Amino acid sequence: MAEQPPAPRVRVEALDPGWAEAAGYWAARLGLPMLGDAEFALQVGAGGLQLLECIEHGPGPVKVDFVEGAAAHRRLHGGGSGQLIARAVGLQPGIRPTVLDATAGLGRDAFVLATLGCRVDLIERQPLIAALLEDGLQRAALDAEVASIVARMHLHCGDAIALLRSWSAEAPQVIYLDPMFPHRDKSALVKKEMRLFRPLVGADADAPALLEAALALASHRVVVKRPRKAPAVEGGKPGYALEGKSSRYDIYPKKSLKG
């Protein structure tokens, strides 16, 4: 087995002195230093948490923002329940399944589903990404327009396979997976995020085990997002797929969703 590269060094820093206490909180919570050389900086400021690669002329910081920017545009103009992800998860008139997003990342897909009325549990195992997501959810909860949406989103930080195998609450009707993959999306935003997160997350070599755990827990279906031309995740043949321009949703049906 190939040796894993060493984990990148990360420090926490306040963007101005008034945020030093908050920076200290996150440093203690995540077990990170506030001084020293590092490849990445988790920055704390008036706009919330953001993650920055510490290189000259780098791509800029990444943060979670459910109120403005791309999330707001998709919420207002994204196509509603006609979106491919909505069809893949099984949204129909009068049907809004409960969803567990086991590879939450920055929460974009979960936010789309919550916007459309689904209750969504989110699992993120990388603590830094989970911290960005938690911060984004907390800030969004203070906004009058999106507070009711993020109230349908509940974050869990931990290993998705272990959490799925030990799930004690009511089984989600749908489990949604988007394993890390060399995405072909050439947009500047995706390239920036992939550059930041791949050293932290690595490749999802355990995607087959995650799919197996999802199939064992979901009551109605499992949905796996893949690049359009990528192979299916090993371990099970999807019942059918929905294809878009760059992505594909492999669907593993177990039971019909009914109103």
Secondary structure, DSSP 8 states (H G I E B T S, - for coil): ---------EEEEESSGGGHHHHHHHHHHHT--SSS--SEEEEEETTEEEEEE-STT----B---SSSHHHHHHHHHS-GGGSHHHHHHT-BTTB---EEESS-TTSHHHHHHHHTT--EEEEE-SHHHHHHHHHHHHHHTTSTTTHHHHTTEEEEES-HHHHHHT--S---SEEEE----------HHHHHHHHHHHHHH---TTHHHHHHHHHHH-SSEEEEEEETTS---TT---SEEEE-SSEEEEEEE-S----
